[in-house]
Amino acid sequence: MSLEKTLWRGGRVLSPTSPDATALLIEGDTVAWIGTDRDAPSADRTVDLAGALVTPAFIDSHTHLAGTGASLTGLHLADVGSASELLKRVADHAAGLPTDAVVLAGGWDETTWDDPALPSPEAIEHAAGGRLTYLSRACGHTGIAGPRVLAEHPRIAADADGVLTREAHRSARGLLGAATPLAQRLDLVQAALDRAASLGVAAVVEHAVPVATDPGVEAEFTGLIDLGARPGNPLVHGWWGELCAAEKARELGAHGCGGDLSIDGSLGARTAYLREPYRDRPSTSGARYLTAEQVRDHLADCHRHGLPAAFHAIGDGAIATVLDGLDLAEPTIGLDDLRDARHRIEHAELPDTALTGRMVHYGTHASVQPAFDAAWGGHDGMYAARLGVAAAWESNPFAAMAGVGVPLALGSDAPVTPIDPWGAVRAATGHHNPRSRLSPTAAFTAATRGGWRALGIDDAGALAPGMRAHLAAWDTPATELTELSDPELPVPECVLTVADGHPVHATL
């Protein structure tokens, strides 16, 4: 059976093999030819690119799709500037809801407010008209529940200030999330996929977090994997974040086991696990949820079932725990097999030189979010408040990691920060610390080919014959990555996204 051949011509193609290319031929799901219009082969179908710049499509290496869809279509609190504004937004949103509706939202970040005092649980529930209410912080690791939630579920305990952390946070969010029907969840996933496609993203990596209080997570996960298999959508590669559950992950259609399998929490919530106490709260150094022995056992389980492992680790103590687990696993699994598996650390925000060297030793990929530095880095950001200026300045050391051989993959952690691939590239090239900045080429590669390599897929992320046909076209006069990554210039408009040879977004 012959595959359909589509010729895309009349553009400017960013290809390492054909610097003067203006056209490319896609046969099925593969780039079959690249060159100039005048040398173009025959095809079943020809499409005019109208002068657009064609690049490899992006892959977002860390997303939470249902939450992202909810942030796009429902109540999202990322831009509120005070507790009073948060309460007003909740009240305005709740006014249009049925009386038995659940108010579940996120995105607030008190570190950006002039007055960081949080609203009380009672005030939040009152603003929601007495409805069951839970509001997650931007980091996704803490939140505030209305009194009804705690009254109806007495095993969930809030801290003295009314904030839920650690397992209490997950349980509360799961309980309220369980009230959302599967069809509605998948509608949210579709909204997130549509948004990603419109931004030149041909694939997303989902990080599912199973919670005992939300039995619908498994059906949501398999449903979003199915959505990613449809020709009109970006591809979806999923991580199942459950300890020592590789067999189950495989049955659910996951790419790997882990992902947001958390060694620690977040810096904003002061639950990222540090080797030294927090500068603004010396009584704590964060939380460690898993031990090196549990990391070892998880790695062994993944290797028995032929799946890669991934771990959420932000603090230096958490990163060390992952690497200590790799040390414990090496005698039984073997160094070559550990390297070949392409295990990864999600976030990896505070590695020092020694930890970075140990990542190189094991071939560990780093799935990083440059938007975090853009939002919270620098001398006067949230990281400086939590860690001190010197430690904050050394956080997210992209150039240092890449320079010694740690493979990088860029992502958003949406909805923590929005899906914004050019924003990620620009944040990586404009890191607050000049020594940590990536070059435009290195940043773009980490946002494209680096994401595929972290998944063990080496024939994607570049435009050359024989590579998988994932591409995006942009309405922009720019021709160089240096221009495209310049934050002073307009963000290119995506006019075409192709995933596996299928258009998933087109305004040509």
C-alpha positions in Angstrom: 0.0 0.0 0.0 1.5 3.3 -1.1 1.6 6.2 1.3 0.2 9.6 0.4 2.8 12.2 -0.6 2.3 15.8 0.3 4.6 18.5 -1.0 4.8 21.7 1.1 6.5 24.4 -1.0 7.0 28.1 -1.2 8.4 28.6 2.3 11.8 28.8 4.1 12.8 25.5 5.6 15.1 25.4 8.6 17.0 22.2 7.8 20.5 21.1 8.8 20.9 19.2 5.5 19.5 21.8 3.1 20.3 25.4 4.2 18.6 26.9 1.1 15.5 24.7 1.2 12.1 26.1 0.3 10.1 22.9 0.2 9.8 19.5 1.7 8.0 16.3 0.8 6.2 14.2 3.5 5.4 10.6 2.7 3.1 9.1 5.3 4.6 10.1 8.7 8.2 10.7 7.4 10.1 13.5 5.8 11.1 12.0 2.4 12.8 14.9 0.7 13.9 18.5 1.4 15.2 21.0 -1.2 14.2 24.0 -3.4 10.9 24.5 -5.2 12.5 24.1 -8.6 13.9 20.6 -7.7 10.7 19.4 -6.0 9.5 15.9 -6.8 5.9 15.0 -7.8 3.4 14.5 -5.1 -0.2 13.5 -4.5 -1.0 16.8 -3.0 0.8 20.2 -3.0 0.3 23.0 -0.4 1.6 26.5 -0.7 3.5 27.7 2.5 3.0 31.3 1.5 6.5 32.3 2.5 6.2 30.8 6.0 9.3 29.7 8.0 9.2 26.0 8.6 11.0 24.5 11.7 10.8 21.3 13.7 7.7 21.3 15.8 8.0 21.7 19.6 7.4 19.0 22.2 6.4 20.1 25.7 8.1 17.6 28.0 6.1 18.2 31.1 2.3 18.9 31.2 -0.8 18.1 33.1 -3.4 18.3 30.4 -6.8 18.3 32.3 -5.5 21.0 34.6 -4.2 23.0 31.7 -7.6 22.7 30.0 -9.3 23.9 33.2 -7.0 26.9 33.4 -7.9 27.8 29.8 -11.6 27.3 30.0 -12.5 27.9 33.7 -11.4 29.8 36.8 -7.6 30.3 36.9 -6.0 32.6 39.5 -2.5 33.1 38.1 -3.0 36.9 37.6 -4.6 37.8 40.9 -2.7 40.4 42.9 -4.1 40.1 46.4 -6.3 38.0 48.7 -9.2 40.4 48.1 -8.9 40.1 44.4 -8.8 36.3 44.7 -12.0 36.3 46.7 -13.7 38.5 44.1 -12.7 36.3 41.3 -14.0 33.2 43.1 -17.3 35.0 43.9 -17.8 36.2 40.3 -17.1 32.7 39.0 -19.3 30.9 41.5 -22.2 33.3 40.8 -22.9 31.5 37.5 -22.7 28.0 38.9 -25.4 25.6 40.2 -25.7 25.5 43.9 -24.3 21.9 44.0 -21.3 22.7 41.8 -17.7 22.2 43.1 -15.3 25.1 42.9 -11.8 23.7 42.0 -9.2 26.2 40.7 -5.6 27.0 41.0 -2.7 29.3 40.0 -2.5 31.8 42.9 0.9 32.9 44.0 1.1 35.0 47.1 4.8 35.8 46.6 3.7 38.2 43.8 1.3 40.1 46.1 2.1 43.3 47.9 0.6 41.7 51.0 1.2 38.0 51.0 -1.4 37.3 53.7 -3.7 34.5 52.5 -7.5 34.5 52.7 -9.0 32.3 55.3 -10.8 29.0 54.4 -14.0 30.5 55.7 -13.6 33.6 53.4 -13.0 31.4 50.4 -16.0 29.2 51.0 -18.2 32.2 51.6 -17.0 33.7 48.3 -17.9 30.4 46.6 -21.5 30.7 48.0 -21.0 27.8 50.4 -19.9 25.3 47.7 -17.3 22.7 48.2 -14.1 24.6 47.4 -10.4 23.9 46.9 -7.9 26.4 45.5 -4.4 25.1 44.6 -1.3 27.2 44.7 0.5 27.9 41.5 3.1 25.2 42.3 0.5 22.5 42.6 1.9 21.3 45.9 -0.3 23.1 48.4 -3.7 24.8 48.6 -6.6 26.1 50.7 -9.8 24.1 51.3 -13.1 25.5 52.4 -14.3 24.3 55.9 -17.0 22.0 54.3 -14.2 19.9 52.6 -12.5 19.4 55.9 -15.8 18.8 57.8 -16.9 16.1 55.3 -13.5 14.5 55.2 -12.1 14.8 58.8 -9.0 12.7 57.9 -7.7 15.7 55.8 -5.9 18.0 58.2 -4.9 21.6 57.4 -1.9 23.4 58.9 -2.5 26.0 61.5 -2.8 28.7 58.8 -5.5 26.8 57.0 -3.2 25.6 54.2 -3.1 21.9 53.1 0.3 20.5 52.2 1.8 17.1 51.3 -0.7 14.2 51.3 -3.6 16.4 52.7 -3.3 18.6 49.6 -3.3 15.6 47.2 -6.3 14.0 49.0 -8.4 17.2 48.9 -7.7 17.9 45.3 -8.4 14.3 44.4 -11.7 14.3 46.3 -13.0 17.4 44.5 -11.5 16.2 41.2 -13.4 13.0 41.5 -16.6 14.9 41.2 -15.8 15.8 37.6 -17.2 13.3 35.0 -14.8 11.6 32.6 -16.3 13.3 29.6 -15.8 16.7 31.1 -12.2 15.8 32.0 -11.5 14.8 28.4 -13.1 17.9 27.1 -10.5 19.8 29.2 -7.7 17.6 27.8 -8.9 18.4 24.3 -8.9 22.1 25.0 -5.2 21.8 26.2 -4.3 19.8 23.1 -5.9 22.4 20.8 -4.0 25.2 22.5 -0.7 23.3 22.2 -1.3 22.6 18.5 -2.0 26.3 17.9 1.5 27.1 19.3 3.5 24.8 17.2 3.6 21.9 19.6 3.3 18.5 17.9 3.6 16.4 21.1 3.1 16.7 24.8 4.3 14.6 27.7 1.6 14.0 30.3 2.5 13.5 34.0 -0.3 11.7 35.7 -0.4 11.6 39.5 -2.7 8.9 40.8 -4.5 9.7 44.0 -6.4 7.3 46.2 -9.3 9.8 46.6 -9.8 10.1 42.8 -10.4 6.7 41.2 -11.1 8.4 37.9 -7.5 9.2 37.2 -6.9 5.9 35.4 -9.8 6.4 33.0 -8.7 10.0 32.4 -5.1 8.8 31.7 -6.1 6.1 29.2 -8.6 8.6 27.6 -6.0 11.2 27.0 -3.6 8.7 25.6 -6.3 7.8 23.1 -6.9 11.4 22.3 -3.2 11.7 21.4 -3.5 8.8 19.0 -6.1 10.6 16.9 -4.7 12.1 13.7 -6.1 15.6 14.4 -4.3 16.0 17.7 -0.8 16.4 19.0 0.8 13.2 20.1 0.6 12.4 23.8 3.2 10.4 25.7 2.2 9.6 29.3 4.1 9.0 32.5 2.2 7.1 35.2 3.4 8.5 38.6 3.0 5.5 40.9 5.8 3.9 42.9 6.9 0.4 41.7 3.9 0.1 39.3 5.6 -0.5 36.0 3.4 -3.4 35.0 0.3 -1.3 35.6 1.8 1.7 33.7 2.4 -0.5 30.7 -1.2 -1.8 30.8 -2.5 1.8 30.9 -0.4 2.7 27.8 2.2 4.8 29.6 5.5 5.6 28.1 7.2 5.1 31.5 6.6 4.8 35.2 7.2 7.8 37.4 7.3 11.3 36.0 5.7 13.3 38.8 6.6 10.6 41.2 7.6 13.1 43.8 10.8 12.9 45.8 10.0 16.3 47.2 7.5 19.2 46.7 8.1 22.8 45.5 10.1 25.8 46.5 7.1 28.0 46.7 5.5 25.8 49.2 8.8 25.2 51.0 8.4 21.5 50.5 11.3 21.1 48.0 13.9 19.0 49.9 17.1 21.0 50.6 20.3 20.0 52.2 20.3 23.3 54.1 17.3 25.0 55.8 15.2 27.5 54.0 16.5 31.1 54.4 13.0 32.5 55.1 12.0 29.6 57.4 15.1 28.1 59.1 12.9 25.5 61.0 12.5 23.4 57.8 14.5 22.0 54.9 11.5 20.8 53.1 10.0 17.3 52.7 11.4 14.1 51.3 8.7 11.7 50.3 10.8 8.8 49.0 14.1 7.3 50.1 17.0 6.2 48.0 16.0 2.6 48.7 12.6 3.2 47.3 14.2 4.9 44.2 16.3 1.7 43.8 13.3 -0.5 44.0 11.4 1.6 41.5 14.3 1.5 39.1 14.5 -2.3 39.4 10.7 -2.6 38.8 11.0 -0.5 35.7 13.9 -2.5 34.3 12.0 -5.7 34.9 9.2 -4.4 32.7 11.3 -2.6 30.1 10.2 0.9 31.0 12.1 4.1 31.8 11.7 5.8 35.2 11.4 9.4 36.1 11.3 11.3 39.3 10.1 14.8 40.4 13.1 16.3 42.3 13.6 20.0 42.7 15.8 20.5 45.7 19.5 19.5 45.9 18.5 17.0 48.6 15.9 15.4 46.4 18.2 15.2 43.4 20.8 13.6 45.6 18.2 11.0 46.7 17.5 10.1 43.1 21.2 9.7 42.4 21.8 7.7 45.6 19.1 5.4 44.4 20.9 5.0 41.1 24.0 4.2 43.0 22.2 1.5 44.9 20.7 0.1 41.7 23.9 0.0 39.6 25.4 -3.2 41.0 22.3 -5.3 40.1 21.1 -3.5 36.9 24.4 -2.4 35.5 25.6 1.0 34.4 25.1 0.4 30.6 21.5 -0.6 31.1 20.8 2.4 33.4 22.2 4.7 30.8 20.4 3.1 27.9 17.0 3.4 29.7 17.1 7.2 29.6 15.8 7.7 33.1 15.1 11.3 33.9 14.7 13.9 36.6 11.8 16.3 36.3 12.6 19.9 37.2 16.2 19.4 38.6 16.4 23.0 39.8 19.2 22.9 42.3 22.0 20.6 41.2 25.5 21.6 42.2 28.6 20.6 40.2 28.9 17.2 42.0 25.3 16.3 41.4 25.5 17.4 37.8 28.5 15.1 37.3 26.6 12.2 38.8 23.7 12.8 36.4 26.2 12.6 33.5 27.6 9.3 34.9 24.1 7.7 34.7 23.1 9.4 31.4 20.2 11.0 33.3 18.1 13.4 31.3 16.9 16.6 32.9 13.3 17.8 32.0 13.4 21.5 32.9 11.1 24.5 32.9 12.9 27.8 32.0 9.7 29.7 32.7 10.4 29.0 36.4 13.5 31.1 36.4 11.7 33.8 34.4 8.9 33.9 36.9 10.7 33.4 40.2 14.5 33.7 39.7 16.9 36.6 40.0 18.1 38.6 42.9 14.7 39.7 44.2 12.3 36.8 43.2 10.7 34.1 45.2 13.8 31.8 44.9 15.9 34.5 46.5 13.5 34.8 49.4 13.4 31.1 49.9 17.0 30.2 49.3 19.0 33.4 49.6 20.3 35.4 46.7 23.5 33.3 46.1 21.7 30.0 45.9 18.9 31.5 43.8 21.4 32.8 41.4 22.8 29.3 40.9 19.4 27.7 40.4 18.3 26.1 37.1 21.9 26.0 35.8 21.0 25.1 32.2 24.3 26.0 30.6 26.3 24.1 33.2 24.2 21.0 32.8 24.3 21.0 29.0 27.9 22.0 29.0 29.1 18.8 30.7 26.6 16.5 28.9 23.3 16.4 30.8 20.7 16.1 28.0 18.0 18.7 28.4 14.3 18.7 27.5 12.2 21.8 27.9 8.7 21.9 29.2 6.1 24.1 30.9 4.6 22.0 33.8 1.4 23.6 32.6 -0.8 24.8 34.2 1.9 25.8 36.7 3.2 28.0 33.8 1.4 28.2 30.4 2.2 26.1 27.4 4.5 28.6 25.6 7.3 27.0 23.7 8.9 30.2 22.3 8.6 31.6 25.8 10.5 28.6 27.1 13.2 29.1 24.5 13.5 32.8 25.3 13.6 32.2 29.0 16.4 29.7 28.6 18.4 32.2 26.5 17.6 35.0 28.9 18.2 33.3 32.3 18.6 35.8 35.1 22.2 34.5 35.6 24.1 35.1 32.3 26.3 32.0 33.1 23.3 29.8 33.0 21.9 30.9 29.6 21.7 28.6 26.7 22.5 29.7 23.2 19.5 30.1 20.9 20.4 26.9 19.0 20.9 24.9 22.3 17.6 26.2 23.7 15.6 25.4 20.5 17.2 22.0 20.3 16.2 21.2 23.9 12.6 22.3 23.1 12.5 20.0 20.1 14.9 17.2 19.6 15.9 17.1 23.2 12.3 16.3 24.2 12.2 13.4 21.7 15.5 12.0 22.8 14.4 12.0 26.4 11.6 9.7 25.3 14.1 7.4 23.5 13.0 8.6 20.1 16.0 9.6 18.1 14.5 10.1 14.6 12.4 13.2 15.5 13.0 16.8 16.2 14.9 17.9 13.1 13.9 18.4 9.4 15.9 16.0 7.3 15.1 13.0 5.1 14.2 9.9 7.1 13.1 11.9 10.2 9.5 11.8 11.6 7.3 14.5 10.1 6.8 16.8 13.1 7.0 20.4 11.9 5.6 23.9 12.4 5.3 26.9 10.1 5.5 30.5 11.3 4.3 33.8 9.9 7.5 35.7 10.6 10.2 37.6 8.7 12.8 36.0 10.9 15.1 33.4 9.4 17.6 32.7 12.3 17.1 31.2 15.7 18.8 34.2 17.2 16.0 36.4 15.9 13.3 33.9 16.9 14.6 33.7 20.5 14.9 37.5 20.9 12.4 38.6 23.6 12.4 42.1 22.1 10.8 40.8 18.9 7.2 39.6 18.4 6.5 36.0 19.1 6.1 34.2 15.7 2.5 33.3 14.8 2.0 29.6 14.1 0.2 29.0 10.9 0.7 25.2 10.6 1.5 22.3 13.0 2.1 18.8 11.6 2.4 15.8 13.9 3.4 12.4 12.4 2.6 13.8 8.9 -1.0 15.0 9.9 -1.9 18.7 10.2 -3.2 19.3 13.7 -3.4 23.1 13.3 -3.6 25.1 10.1 -4.5 28.7 9.2 -2.6 28.7 5.9 
